[in-house]
Amino acid sequence: MPVVDQLDPTPPKATFNDLLTIIPHPSNSRIRQGFIDMGRFSSRVFWLIAATWIAATPAHAASLLDYVGECVPFARAASGIHIYGDAWTWWDQADGRYERGETPKVGAVIVFEKSARLRLGHVAVVSRVVTRRVVMVTHANWSRQNGERGHAEQDVTLTDVSLDNDWSEVKVWYRDMDGLGGSTYPVYGFIYGVSEGTRSAARTHTAPELTGRDPDYVGALIDAY
């Protein structure tokens, strides 16, 4: 089961050494010293500051595909759609800001509902449309790689398994089992990178790493069927 996409709202108590390890680079010495100087603050405040730092990780990675972390910052960087907060809240947050729909399009963010398996939902970015019911997505924090979760994955298979063919329920390919899992996931729909009411303007720009040069369309169909 993929891990949740935000820090625990009730973080454990932390020591200053724990917090300083989050910012280990010499170039950040002033920030590290700031943590030390603010020794009177509670650990909860420090974790909030640390969470803000971690959320900026995609901007510092050499390549978006080198990213390791939660799905939300990755989807934001890959799609150019600037929504924040837990993954499942993106759907309502997009209302009035971005166009939404039930049809997959390249660059669109697919929003998974909150469920027992996805406590905070999930977001992924459509990288290729293969057929009417099969797409590829690029996302983070789904499969386990080298024993760890959080890694980015490019052009993986996602298929519509809804009874009404409306993309309300999907299956997703897992790297660690080399195939579609047995679980199905409810989906709200797709958020498109176009500001609502301005089809020709304010279009977002997707990341160059959204898709590879030679995606495996045949493999995606084999995965799906």
N, C-alpha and C positions, 0 to 999 in steps of 0.2 A: 504494500500500500504506500502510495507517495506520502511524503511527510507534509505537514501543514505548511502554509505559505507565509506565515508571519511569526515573529517571536512570541513566546508564551506571554500572555498578558500579566501573569504573576511570576516574574522571573525570580530565580533563587538569589540569595544574598551573594554578593560578589566582593572580593577583595580588590584593592587597588592594583595588585599585580595581575589579577585576572583581566581587569579592564585594560591595562596597559598593553597586554599581549595582543589586543585587537588592532593596535596601531603600532606595529613594531619597527616601521621604517625610520631611518635616521632623519629623513627630510621632514618628518612630522614631529621633531623634537619639541617645538613650541607647544604643539597640541598636547603632547605627552606631559610636558611640564604643567600645562593648564589643568590636567586631571589631578596632578599631585597637589597643586595649589588649592584646588577646590575640595579639600579633604573633609570639609564639614557637611557636604551634600550627602543625601541618602544614596544607597546603591541603586534604588529605582531610577533616580535621575540619571545616574551614570549609564544604566542600561538603555534608557531612551536616547541618550546621546550616541551610544555605541550603535544602536539600531539605525540611526540616521546615517552614520558613517558607512555601515555595511550596505545600506540600500543604494549607495552611490557606486558600488563595485563595478557594474557594467561599464561605466565611463572610463575606468582605469585599466580594464583588461586589454591586452594586446589585440585580441580578436574577440568578438562577441561569443564565439564558440568555445573560448577558453573559460568562459564564465562558470562559476560554481556558486550556487545560492538558491534563492527562492524563485518561483515562477513569475511573480508580479514584476519585479524590476527588469527581468529579462524580456518579458512580453512588451513592456513599455519601450525598451530600447530597440527591440526588433521591429515593432510595428509603427513607432512614432506616435502612437495614441497615448496622450498624456492623462491617464487616470491613475489614481493612487488608492491604497486601501486593500483590504482583503479581496481575493480573487472573485468570490461570488458577488461582491457588491458592484463590480464593474458594470453589470448589465443595467441596473437602475441608475447608476451614476452617468451612464452614457446618454440617457434620455434627455433630449433637448440640446445635446452637445454634439453627438455623432449620430450618423445614420445607423440603423440596426435592421436586421432581417434574418431570414431563415435559409438564405442561399450562400454557400461558401464562395468566397472570392479571395484571390491572392492578396495578402497583406491584412486581411481581416483577423480580428481576435475572436476566437471561439471561447465562450464563457461557460464553464462547468458550474452546475448548481452545487450548493452546499449539501452534503450527504453524510451518511455514516462513515463512508470510506474517505471522503474528502471534506474534512471538517470545516475548512475555509475555502472550499471550491478549488478551481484551477483555471488558468488561462494559457492558451497556446495560440500561435500565429500560423495562419494558413500559408504554406509556402508554394504549393502546387495543387491544382485541381486536376484529378485524374479522370474521374467519371462523375456522374450526377450524385453518386453515393459514396465515393471514395476520394479522399484528399490526402495530401501530405502536410504535416505541420512541423514547425520548428519550435521547440520549447525547452524548458529547464525544470529540474526537480521532479522527474517522473521515474525513469528507470534507475536501477542500481548499477553503477559502473565501478569496477575495482573495489567492490564492497561498500561504496559510498553513494549516497543520493545527492542531488543538487546539480549534477552536470547538465550541460546543454546538449541537445540532440537535434540534428538537422534532417529534414525531409523524412520523417517517420510516418507510418501509415495510420490513418484515423478513418473509420468507416461508420456510416449512418446505419443503425440497426433499428430505427424507430418503425413502428407499424404503419404509420401514415407517411413515411418517407419525408419527414419534415425536419430532420436533424435534431430532434428533441432527445435522442438517446444514441450514444456512440460506444464503440469499442476502440481501444488505443493499443498500438504496438508497444511491447516491452522489450528492451534490449536484453535484460537479464534472462528472459525466457525465449528470446528469438521468435516472437510471434505475438499475435493478439491475445490478450488475457481473456479469461472467462467472464470477467466482470463487465457490466455495462454501466454507463454513467449518464445521468440526466444532464441536459444542456439547455441553457436559456436561448442561445442563438449566437449570431455573429455581429460584432461591432466593426463597422467599416471606417477606414481612415479618411472620411469626408465629413466636414462639419455640417450639421443638419441645416438644410436650407441654402447651402452654397455648394452645389455640385461641381462647379468648375473651379472654385477657389478653395483655399484653406485645406488642400489635400495633403495628408501626411506623407512622409518619405520613409520607406522601409529600409532596414539595414542591408548592406551588400551581402552579408552572410545569411540572409533569410533562406536562401536556397543554394544548392550546389550546382555545378556545371552539368553534371550528368545524373540526374535523379533516376532511380530505378522504378519506372512506371510498371513494368511487368512484375517486379517483385511486390509492388504495392497491391496489385490486383491478386497475386497469389496469396499474399497475407490476408486480404479481405475475403477471398472466396475459397 
